[in-house]
Structure formats: C-alpha cells, structure tokens
Amino acid sequence: MQAFNSSPPVEIQTRDRIINAARRLFAAKGFDGTTTRDLAQAAGVAEGTLFRHFANKKAILVEVATNGWVEILTDLLTELSEMGSYKAVAQVMRRRMWNMQKNMDMMRVCFMEVQFHPDLRDRIQTEVIDKMTDVAEAFFQTAMDKGVYRRMDAKLVAKVFLGMFAVAGFSDHTLIEPNASPQEMQQMAEGLADIFLNGVLVKE
C-alpha cells in the first residue's frame, strides 16, 4: 500500500520559500534594496523560478503584505467568535500581540513600503484593515446590544481596540520590550485591556 504523503506539492513549497525569503529581505533591506537575485539566492531557487510564480518583484511584495494580514484577520475573527466572555479582552490582546511579534518582518515591510506604493496601501486597506474593523465592530456592537458595554460608536471602539494592540505589538521601540517573556506579554495585555474596558479616570 502506498504511504500517504501529507506534504504540500513542490510548487507550493517553492512559492512559500520565495515569500518567506522576501519577507526577511524586504524587512532588512527594503523593497528597492532587494534584487531578484537576492530573493532567488535566499529562497534557494533559480532567478527564473521567481517569475514562474510571480509576474514581477512588486507582485511578491503584495503577496508578502496581504498574506500576513489575512492570517491575522482570520485569527482575530476566530478568537472573537469563540470568546466565551465579552470581558475576556485581555486574552485576545495577548494572543494578538504575540502574533504581531511573530509576524514582525511582515509588519515592518508593510509600514515601510506602503508610503512608497499607494496601490499596496489601498489593497491592504480594502482587503484587510476594513475587514478587521468590520469584524471588531460587529463584535462590540453585539456586546453593546447585550448590555455588556455602554452605548457608543461601535466602529470607533473597534478602531481604538485594533489600534491599541497594533501599537503595542508593532515595534521594539513601542510598548513591548524586545524578546518579552510570556509573563510580560500577559501583564501588558491585561494592562491594555484594563485601560480599554475601564479607562483611566477614578470612578466616583
């Protein structure tokens, strides 16, 4: 009997190697500072192989940026839909910040390159950020309808929520220290969740 092979097809493996190499190089050297020869060498493929998978270097950039964001969006949707308590915001924040750290190269690519490539910025906005905001808005609107949160603009709440963990998780120079431990990540997430849910004013 022939053994079942669960590995992805070679073409998919090659494409993934190219994307992973591009993510690292674009983050380190920038899009313009990375040549297709650099990409091919880092991915361990012939330069011509790049163009069997992608029309040009710009297409690789778009793939790197949008794929990473789609994964983050999918994870966020899953977590919000499965969260048992509307007050368990800290756990969602902690996992989101951890995910942002794991995807730091992709985040750097996005933030560096969108200022130079308006079409990439527009695609990320429409395909990812707008969808993330819609998902979070629906979640908070449901919580407001159930009386868990006070009535306010659900879209604004969603943007504040997404913005808090984006800023917290994006850079070594923002709120999270480099190589933060799981305990430090948990403390940060709980602190952000406390500010998000309770504000900073003393209750009268």
N, C-alpha and C positions, 0 to 999 in steps of 0.2 A: 504494500500500500504506500502511495506517495505521501510524504510528510507535508503537512500544511505549512505554507510559508506566509507568515503574517507581516513580513517586512514590506514597506511601501515600494512600488515599482522604481526601477533605477532612475527613470526620468524625473520622478517626484523627488527622489533623494538628491539628485543633481541640482534641481531648482532650489531646494531648501538650502543646500550648501552655498549656492550663489547668494541667496537672500541673507543668510547668516553672515557671510563674509562681507557683504555690502553694509550690513548694519554696523559691524565693527569698524570698518574702514571709513564710512561716511561720518560716524561719530568722532573718530580720531582725527581725520584729515579733512573732513568736509567733502561735499559733493564735487566741487570743482577741483579739489586737490587730489581726488582719487581717479586714476585712469582705469580704463577697461582692462589693461594689462595687470594692474594691481589687483583688480577684482578676480580675474582668472587665476592668478597665482595663489591668492588667498583661498580660493574655493577649490583649488586643485584640479582645474579643468583647462582645456584649451580656450584661447580667447574667442575663437569662432563659436564655441559651445554657448557662450553667453547669448549670442544673437539667435540661437535656435530656440532659446527660452524667452528672450525679451527683445523687443524691437530696437531698443537703444538704452543708454545708461539712465536716461530720465525715467523710463518705464520701470527700471529696477528701484529707483528712488521711491516712486509712487507705491510700488509693491511693499517695500520695507515699511513705509509710513502707515499705509492703510491697513495692512495685515495685522500689525501690532495693536493698533487701536481697535480693530474689530474684535480681537481676542479679549481686550479689556472690557469692551462693551458687552460681549457675551457673558463674561464672568460676572459683571455687575448686574445684568438682568437676572441671571440665575440666582445670585445671592439675595437680591431684593425679593424675588418671587418666593424664595424658600425660607425667608427670615421669619422665625416664629413670633417675635415680638417687635412692634414698631419702635421700641426703645432700645433695641439691641444694635444701635447705630455704631457703637464703638467697634464691634467685631467686624462689621462691614468696612469701616475705615481702616482698621488694622490690616485686613487682607488686601484692600485696595492699595495701601501704601507699600505693602510688601511686594505686591505685583508690580507697582511702579518702579521699585528698586530693581527688580529682576529684569525689567524692560528699559533700564536706564539708557542704554545705547540707542534704542529706538526713539526714546523721548528726546534725547539730545539732537538726533537727526531731524526730528520734526521741528523743534524750536529753532534750530539753526537755519534750516532750509526754507521754511515757509515764507520767510521775509524776502527771499530771492525768487521764489517760484509761486506766483499768485494762483496758478491753476492747481498746484498741490494744496495750498491753503484752502481754496474753495472746496476741493474734494474732501478733505478732512472735515471741514465744517459741515458739509451737507450729509456725508456718509457716516460720520462718526459722532461729532460733538452734538449736532442737533438731535441725533437719535438717543445719545446718552442723556441729554437734557429731558427729552420726552419721557424716557423710561423713569427717570428720577421724579419728574413732575407728577406722573401718574401715581407713583408710589406715595408721595407726600399728599397728594390730593385725596387719595383713599384714606390715609391716616387722619386728615382733617375732617373728612366726612364721617369718620367713626368717632370723632371727638378726642382723638389721641393728641393732636396738635391743634393749637388755636388757628382760627381762620386768618389766612393771609394769602398773598400771591404765591401759588404753588410753584410756578415757573421760577420766580425769583429765589425761593427756598432751594429749589433744585440746583440752580446755578451757584448759590453760596456753598451748598454741600459739596458739589463736584469741585468747586474751586479750592475748598479747604484741603482736600486730600491731594489735589493736583500740586498745589504749592508745597505741601508737606512732603510729598514724595519725589518731587522733580529733581532737586539739586542737592549735592553735598553741602552747598552753602546756604540752604534754606533751613527748615526746622529739624530735619533728621540728620544726625551725625553720620559720617562715613562708617560703614560696617556696624551699624547699630544692631544690638542684640535683640532677640525676640521680646525680651522683657522691656527694653527701652521702647521698642515699637508699640508694645501694648500700652505702656504708660502714655506715650504720645497720642495714640488713638483714643484712649479714654479721656485725656485732657481735651482734645478737639471735640469729641462727642459731648462732653460736659458743656463746653462753651457753646456748641451748636444748639443743644437742647435747652440749656438754662440761661445762656447769656452771661454777662459779667457783672451786672448790677446786683447789689444786695437786695434780697426780697424784703419788702416792708411788711 
